[in-house]
Amino acid sequence: MPKGTSNNANPSTHITQVRQGSIISGNMVSEHSIRVDGFVTGDLISGEKIIIGSHGEIGGNLSGTDISIEGYVNGDVVSNGHLHISSNAKVYGKIFAKNISVEQGAEMNGKVTVGTEIEIPTVESSSPSRSTRSVSLESNQDTSDQQDNYGNLAW
């Protein structure tokens, strides 16, 4: 490739990362790859790869081309390509994938539908969260009188 030319087709150059210790409350939609090592309560929809790291926790649905899960997912998983579930992963929800690999020791609880001829459902990003953890963000402002649909306002 000539110097100064970029390769826009390389998915590894465009990755949205949620680092360990980060908390996201809401749905995320991206044309590019997503890696989560933090906590997300909401759906993740990617046009490319989704990677849930060993410290990653998802309370929502996943939809992407190739998905790798090393952490915790409480929601449906929809992969239009390959789904890999590692030995330390815990997945609670329906799984739809064209191809799957599951390491010994992984925990899965839900219906699994796998095959090249299956119909892959569409994940809508408006589904309610399946979080098993309450999310609290600390603020220096006094929000004791403010409420939203989830309890105290986080901002």
MARGU-547270 format. One record per residue (C-alpha): x, y, z; residue number from 1; chain. Coordinates in steps of 0.05 Angstrom, whole numbers, always signed. Layout:
      c1      c2      c3    i  ch
       X       Y       Z  NUM   A
...
***
This chain:
      c1      c2      c3    i  ch
      +0      +0      +0    1   A
     +29     +68     -18    2   A
     +51    +114     +37    3   A
      -4    +161     +59    4   A
     -59    +115     +36    5   A
    -107     +87     +88    6   A
    -145     +22     +85    7   A
    -216     +39    +107    8   A
    -238     -34     +98    9   A
    -195     -58    +157   10   A
    -242     -67    +216   11   A
    -185     -68    +266   12   A
    -172      +6    +255   13   A
    -242     +26    +279   14   A
    -259      -3    +347   15   A
    -303     +29    +400   16   A
    -276      +8    +468   17   A
    -311      +9    +535   18   A
    -254      +1    +584   19   A
    -254     -35    +650   20   A
    -285      +9    +704   21   A
    -330     +45    +653   22   A
    -406     +42    +658   23   A
    -453     +55    +600   24   A
    -527     +57    +609   25   A
    -562     +56    +542   26   A
    -560     +23    +473   27   A
    -500     +29    +427   28   A
    -502     +22    +351   29   A
    -439     +23    +309   30   A
    -419      +5    +239   31   A
    -351     -13    +267   32   A
    -325     -63    +318   33   A
    -340     -57    +393   34   A
    -299     -83    +451   35   A
    -327     -83    +522   36   A
    -285     -93    +584   37   A
    -331     -51    +628   38   A
    -405     -53    +644   39   A
    -461     -39    +593   40   A
    -535     -40    +609   41   A
    -567     -38    +541   42   A
    -561     -69    +472   43   A
    -498     -70    +429   44   A
    -508     -72    +354   45   A
    -447     -74    +309   46   A
    -437     -81    +234   47   A
    -371    -117    +249   48   A
    -343    -153    +310   49   A
    -364    -151    +383   50   A
    -315    -173    +436   51   A
    -337    -180    +509   52   A
    -273    -183    +549   53   A
    -263    -225    +612   54   A
    -284    -165    +656   55   A
    -341    -144    +609   56   A
    -413    -149    +633   57   A
    -472    -137    +588   58   A
    -544    -129    +609   59   A
    -576    -128    +540   60   A
    -575    -160    +471   61   A
    -515    -168    +425   62   A
    -518    -166    +349   63   A
    -457    -168    +304   64   A
    -421    -206    +249   65   A
    -370    -243    +292   66   A
    -378    -243    +368   67   A
    -329    -267    +421   68   A
    -352    -272    +493   69   A
    -304    -281    +551   70   A
    -346    -245    +604   71   A
    -420    -242    +624   72   A
    -480    -231    +579   73   A
    -552    -229    +603   74   A
    -590    -221    +537   75   A
    -598    -251    +468   76   A
    -537    -261    +424   77   A
    -545    -256    +348   78   A
    -484    -270    +305   79   A
    -487    -267    +229   80   A
    -419    -301    +227   81   A
    -379    -338    +281   82   A
    -396    -337    +355   83   A
    -340    -358    +403   84   A
    -357    -370    +476   85   A
    -295    -378    +520   86   A
    -287    -423    +581   87   A
    -301    -368    +632   88   A
    -361    -338    +595   89   A
    -431    -338    +622   90   A
    -488    -327    +573   91   A
    -562    -323    +594   92   A
    -608    -314    +534   93   A
    -625    -340    +465   94   A
    -568    -352    +417   95   A
    -572    -348    +341   96   A
    -508    -359    +301   97   A
    -486    -384    +233   98   A
    -425    -417    +266   99   A
    -407    -429    +339  100   A
    -349    -453    +383  101   A
    -357    -464    +457  102   A
    -298    -478    +503  103   A
    -305    -528    +559  104   A
    -328    -494    +623  105   A
    -371    -440    +590  106   A
    -440    -430    +619  107   A
    -500    -422    +573  108   A
    -572    -419    +593  109   A
    -623    -410    +537  110   A
    -644    -435    +469  111   A
    -587    -444    +419  112   A
    -601    -441    +344  113   A
    -539    -452    +300  114   A
    -529    -466    +226  115   A
    -514    -435    +159  116   A
    -586    -440    +136  117   A
    -621    -411    +198  118   A
    -658    -345    +195  119   A
    -621    -293    +237  120   A
    -669    -247    +274  121   A
    -660    -172    +275  122   A
    -644    -141    +342  123   A
    -681     -76    +355  124   A
    -642     -27    +398  125   A
    -704      -6    +436  126   A
    -710     -67    +480  127   A
    -709     -57    +556  128   A
    -645     -72    +593  129   A
    -634    -139    +626  130   A
    -584    -112    +676  131   A
    -573    -152    +739  132   A
    -535     -96    +772  133   A
    -558     -27    +793  134   A
    -517     +28    +762  135   A
    -499     +87    +804  136   A
    -455    +144    +782  137   A
    -430    +191    +836  138   A
    -436    +265    +827  139   A
    -414    +325    +867  140   A
    -481    +359    +855  141   A
    -540    +351    +902  142   A
    -592    +311    +864  143   A
    -632    +286    +923  144   A
    -696    +318    +898  145   A
    -687    +297    +825  146   A
    -716    +232    +799  147   A
    -719    +198    +731  148   A
    -749    +131    +708  149   A
    -691     +93    +740  150   A
    -688    +127    +809  151   A
    -640    +184    +824  152   A
    -612    +222    +765  153   A
    -541    +201    +750  154   A
    -519    +271    +729  155   A
***
